[in-house]
Amino acid sequence: MTSEKHDTKHDKKHAKNASKSGKKHGHGGSRRLDKTAYEKELRRLQIELVSMQQWVTANGARVLVIFEGRDAAGKGGAIKRVMQYLNPRSARVVALPQPSEREKGQWYFQRYIERLPTTGEIVLMDRSWYNRAGVERVMGYCTDEQYDRFLDQVPALERMLVDDGIIVLKYWYSVSDTEQEKRFRSRLNDPMRRWKLSETDLLSITKWEDYSRAKDAMFAVTDIDEAPWWTIESDDKRSSRINTINHLLSQIPYEHLDPDAVDFPERPGALDEARPPIGEHRFVPDHAAAL
């Protein structure tokens, strides 16, 4: 198993032991990555992401990246940095809402399969079919029968995806209980992030141990050789983003492609004809000038 079970009850000691654990496992531990070093390395890695996408597009590869983990563990921030400079025509984020009544009657995986990558495409799943093994299991949104069927089917499904040539990466974001609560509280009075604080999020505090057990049970069955879980320690968001992108790039067998030559054309002269008066246009008020 690739996980060190950072999300079990031992997570309560995570912050205290983070530095020691980081040295043991090659992670940054609780040490916050210097902002200047972070921004420099992030830029380098994002340039590599663009090169990787060009290779994916040119070679018709299909890449599926699944982001899972504790609430407030930093998945969204990592996804944002991965996507920031990619071409949205061949890279997209899938973040599905609760299933509709029609979707509830489908095979559980059906609405996810509809959104898998096609030739030359990268898909980042902000949570995925693993909702069934996590929040649905803990909150009682699925039956025991549905849960057992999911665990029986998901390894076979992922093996089929890999066998068909899809590159499947699964990331689990591990955060300590103290850091999670700190992030929840920071959202409370932030008007731009208040929407991120839901009743389900708050229940993840009281149900910490239940989520730990659910995660361990999920890993025991779905941490398969064809599509293993990769755990990312995310108490330090900067380090977790850098580690995510660096590892993602290492898993794609891309090569740098030389860009096509670009010849800028000569700009033609202005037409010798009258244009409509500029005063007839409606301009957005210049709010910026008043700042």
PLY file of the C-alpha trace (Angstrom):
ply
format ascii 1.0
element vertex 291
property float x
property float y
property float z
element edge 290
property int vertex1
property int vertex2
end_header
0.00 0.00 0.00
1.39 3.41 -0.97
-0.35 5.28 1.84
1.30 5.74 5.20
-2.22 6.05 6.69
-1.77 9.70 7.59
-5.57 10.03 7.74
-6.13 7.53 10.55
-6.38 8.45 14.20
-2.62 8.99 14.15
-3.27 12.18 12.16
-3.86 13.88 15.47
-0.10 13.63 15.95
0.59 14.64 12.36
1.47 18.26 13.01
3.81 17.33 15.86
5.59 14.66 13.86
5.39 16.29 10.42
8.99 17.40 10.33
10.26 13.97 11.31
7.88 12.27 8.87
8.91 14.63 6.10
12.55 13.67 6.47
11.68 9.99 6.48
9.46 10.09 3.41
11.22 12.80 1.46
8.44 15.36 1.95
8.58 18.92 3.13
6.96 18.10 6.47
5.52 21.12 8.30
8.20 23.50 6.97
6.53 26.10 4.79
8.11 26.45 1.40
9.66 29.88 0.83
7.39 32.00 -1.38
10.14 33.07 -3.77
11.36 29.49 -4.23
7.74 28.35 -4.63
6.93 30.87 -7.35
10.16 30.16 -9.24
9.64 26.40 -9.21
5.92 26.71 -9.95
6.70 28.72 -13.08
9.23 26.13 -14.23
6.80 23.28 -13.65
3.92 25.07 -15.36
6.09 25.56 -18.43
6.70 21.81 -18.36
2.95 21.22 -18.06
2.41 23.18 -21.28
5.06 21.07 -23.01
3.47 17.92 -21.65
0.06 18.95 -22.97
1.50 19.63 -26.41
2.89 16.09 -26.43
-0.44 14.65 -25.24
-2.27 16.46 -28.02
0.23 15.54 -30.73
0.37 11.88 -29.73
-3.30 11.36 -29.00
-2.67 10.33 -25.40
-5.46 10.25 -22.81
-4.73 11.37 -19.27
-7.08 11.04 -16.29
-6.03 12.57 -12.97
-8.21 11.96 -9.91
-7.96 14.34 -6.95
-9.31 13.04 -3.64
-8.67 13.64 0.04
-9.93 15.32 3.16
-12.15 18.40 2.93
-10.01 21.57 2.85
-6.90 19.53 2.01
-5.96 21.75 -0.94
-7.22 19.78 -3.93
-8.83 22.80 -5.56
-5.71 24.94 -5.28
-3.57 22.21 -6.81
-6.01 21.73 -9.69
-6.05 25.48 -10.32
-2.24 25.58 -10.62
-2.19 22.58 -12.94
-4.83 24.11 -15.22
-3.64 27.73 -15.08
-1.77 27.85 -18.41
-3.08 24.75 -20.17
-5.13 25.02 -23.34
-8.76 24.55 -22.24
-9.61 23.03 -25.59
-7.79 19.84 -24.62
-7.72 20.02 -20.82
-10.73 20.28 -18.53
-11.83 19.91 -14.95
-14.70 17.61 -14.01
-16.40 18.54 -10.74
-19.82 16.93 -10.71
-22.69 18.10 -8.50
-24.98 15.71 -6.68
-26.59 13.24 -9.11
-29.99 14.09 -10.55
-32.92 11.74 -10.14
-32.23 10.36 -13.62
-28.55 9.81 -12.82
-29.46 8.03 -9.58
-31.13 5.38 -11.72
-28.03 4.82 -13.85
-25.12 2.49 -13.29
-23.10 4.33 -10.64
-20.05 4.91 -12.87
-22.06 6.00 -15.91
-21.97 9.77 -15.48
-18.24 9.67 -14.80
-17.47 7.49 -17.81
-19.23 10.02 -20.05
-16.58 12.53 -19.03
-13.43 10.46 -19.49
-10.71 11.93 -21.73
-10.80 11.43 -25.44
-7.81 11.34 -27.78
-5.31 14.08 -27.01
-7.07 15.23 -23.84
-6.32 15.70 -20.13
-9.14 15.42 -17.60
-8.73 16.45 -13.96
-11.45 15.07 -11.68
-12.11 17.23 -8.64
-13.48 14.30 -6.65
-14.67 11.30 -8.57
-16.42 7.97 -8.29
-14.63 7.62 -4.96
-17.40 9.72 -3.44
-19.12 6.40 -2.87
-16.29 5.10 -0.69
-15.98 8.40 1.17
-18.78 10.83 1.87
-21.55 8.49 0.71
-20.28 5.71 2.96
-19.72 7.92 5.99
-22.92 9.95 5.68
-25.11 6.96 4.84
-26.01 8.21 1.35
-25.57 4.72 -0.10
-26.60 1.28 1.08
-24.18 -1.39 2.23
-25.01 -3.31 -0.93
-24.17 -0.33 -3.16
-20.93 0.25 -1.27
-19.84 -3.40 -1.53
-20.70 -3.46 -5.23
-18.61 -0.32 -5.77
-15.55 -1.85 -4.12
-15.99 -4.98 -6.24
-16.28 -3.05 -9.49
-13.86 -0.12 -9.23
-10.58 -2.09 -9.47
-11.87 -3.87 -12.56
-13.02 -0.60 -14.09
-9.67 1.11 -13.54
-7.79 -1.87 -14.93
-9.96 -1.64 -18.05
-9.16 2.06 -18.43
-5.43 1.43 -18.13
-5.63 -1.59 -20.46
-7.32 0.66 -23.03
-4.35 3.03 -22.90
-5.60 5.75 -20.55
-2.98 7.09 -18.13
-4.70 7.03 -14.73
-3.27 8.95 -11.77
-4.92 9.03 -8.33
-3.87 11.57 -5.71
-4.93 11.57 -2.07
-4.43 14.84 -0.18
-3.62 14.25 3.47
-4.10 17.10 5.96
-3.90 17.11 9.76
-7.02 17.69 11.80
-5.67 20.92 13.26
-4.80 22.36 9.84
-8.17 21.31 8.42
-10.06 23.13 11.17
-7.84 26.19 10.74
-8.75 26.32 7.05
-12.45 25.87 7.80
-12.36 28.78 10.24
-10.53 30.99 7.75
-13.42 30.55 5.31
-16.02 31.70 7.81
-15.50 35.44 7.33
-14.08 35.37 3.83
-16.83 36.46 1.38
-14.98 34.89 -1.55
-14.60 31.47 0.09
-17.63 31.32 2.37
-19.39 29.12 -0.19
-16.74 26.45 0.43
-17.94 25.99 4.01
-20.89 23.60 3.91
-22.67 21.57 6.56
-21.01 18.44 5.16
-17.60 20.09 5.55
-18.25 20.81 9.22
-19.42 17.25 9.80
-16.01 16.10 8.58
-14.66 17.46 11.87
-16.93 15.36 14.09
-16.68 12.37 11.75
-12.89 12.50 11.39
-12.44 8.92 12.62
-15.24 7.63 10.38
-13.56 9.19 7.36
-10.25 7.68 8.43
-11.74 4.19 8.54
-13.49 4.71 5.21
-10.26 5.89 3.59
-8.29 2.91 4.93
-10.92 0.45 3.69
-10.92 2.13 0.27
-7.12 2.03 -0.02
-7.05 -1.64 0.97
-9.09 -2.53 -2.12
-8.31 0.17 -4.69
-4.57 0.76 -4.25
-3.81 -1.49 -7.21
-0.58 -1.78 -9.18
-2.25 -0.63 -12.41
-3.62 2.54 -10.76
-2.03 3.12 -7.36
-2.84 5.85 -4.89
-0.24 8.57 -4.41
-0.46 10.41 -1.09
0.40 14.11 -0.90
0.99 15.74 2.47
-0.77 19.08 2.23
-0.42 20.96 5.52
1.78 23.28 3.47
-0.20 24.19 0.36
2.81 25.49 -1.55
4.73 22.25 -1.12
1.71 20.13 -1.98
1.16 21.99 -5.26
4.81 21.71 -6.26
4.90 18.01 -5.33
1.67 17.34 -7.24
2.83 18.90 -10.51
6.33 17.47 -10.30
5.00 13.95 -9.76
2.30 14.28 -12.42
4.92 15.25 -14.97
7.09 12.29 -13.96
4.24 9.90 -14.75
3.66 11.09 -18.33
6.22 9.82 -20.90
6.23 13.12 -22.78
8.93 14.64 -24.93
9.55 18.29 -25.72
8.26 19.22 -29.14
9.64 22.10 -31.15
6.91 24.67 -31.79
5.95 25.47 -35.35
7.72 28.44 -36.88
5.73 31.67 -36.75
5.99 34.35 -39.41
4.26 37.59 -38.46
2.48 39.14 -41.45
2.73 42.80 -42.37
-0.18 44.80 -40.99
-2.20 46.33 -43.84
-2.76 50.07 -43.98
-5.98 51.70 -42.85
-8.89 51.61 -45.27
-9.63 54.87 -47.01
-13.25 55.00 -45.92
-15.19 56.58 -43.10
-16.04 54.51 -40.04
-18.96 55.08 -37.66
-18.31 57.87 -35.13
-16.69 56.47 -32.00
-19.19 58.36 -29.89
-21.91 55.95 -31.04
-20.28 53.05 -29.15
-21.25 52.15 -25.62
-18.15 52.00 -23.41
-17.88 50.38 -20.00
-17.45 53.15 -17.38
-13.80 53.60 -16.40
-14.10 52.54 -12.76
-10.36 51.86 -12.64
-9.58 55.54 -13.24
-11.29 56.45 -9.95
-9.14 54.15 -7.85
0 1
1 2
2 3
3 4
4 5
5 6
6 7
7 8
8 9
9 10
10 11
11 12
12 13
13 14
14 15
15 16
16 17
17 18
18 19
19 20
20 21
21 22
22 23
23 24
24 25
25 26
26 27
27 28
28 29
29 30
30 31
31 32
32 33
33 34
34 35
35 36
36 37
37 38
38 39
39 40
40 41
41 42
42 43
43 44
44 45
45 46
46 47
47 48
48 49
49 50
50 51
51 52
52 53
53 54
54 55
55 56
56 57
57 58
58 59
59 60
60 61
61 62
62 63
63 64
64 65
65 66
66 67
67 68
68 69
69 70
70 71
71 72
72 73
73 74
74 75
75 76
76 77
77 78
78 79
79 80
80 81
81 82
82 83
83 84
84 85
85 86
86 87
87 88
88 89
89 90
90 91
91 92
92 93
93 94
94 95
95 96
96 97
97 98
98 99
99 100
100 101
101 102
102 103
103 104
104 105
105 106
106 107
107 108
108 109
109 110
110 111
111 112
112 113
113 114
114 115
115 116
116 117
117 118
118 119
119 120
120 121
121 122
122 123
123 124
124 125
125 126
126 127
127 128
128 129
129 130
130 131
131 132
132 133
133 134
134 135
135 136
136 137
137 138
138 139
139 140
140 141
141 142
142 143
143 144
144 145
145 146
146 147
147 148
148 149
149 150
150 151
151 152
152 153
153 154
154 155
155 156
156 157
157 158
158 159
159 160
160 161
161 162
162 163
163 164
164 165
165 166
166 167
167 168
168 169
169 170
170 171
171 172
172 173
173 174
174 175
175 176
176 177
177 178
178 179
179 180
180 181
181 182
182 183
183 184
184 185
185 186
186 187
187 188
188 189
189 190
190 191
191 192
192 193
193 194
194 195
195 196
196 197
197 198
198 199
199 200
200 201
201 202
202 203
203 204
204 205
205 206
206 207
207 208
208 209
209 210
210 211
211 212
212 213
213 214
214 215
215 216
216 217
217 218
218 219
219 220
220 221
221 222
222 223
223 224
224 225
225 226
226 227
227 228
228 229
229 230
230 231
231 232
232 233
233 234
234 235
235 236
236 237
237 238
238 239
239 240
240 241
241 242
242 243
243 244
244 245
245 246
246 247
247 248
248 249
249 250
250 251
251 252
252 253
253 254
254 255
255 256
256 257
257 258
258 259
259 260
260 261
261 262
262 263
263 264
264 265
265 266
266 267
267 268
268 269
269 270
270 271
271 272
272 273
273 274
274 275
275 276
276 277
277 278
278 279
279 280
280 281
281 282
282 283
283 284
284 285
285 286
286 287
287 288
288 289
289 290
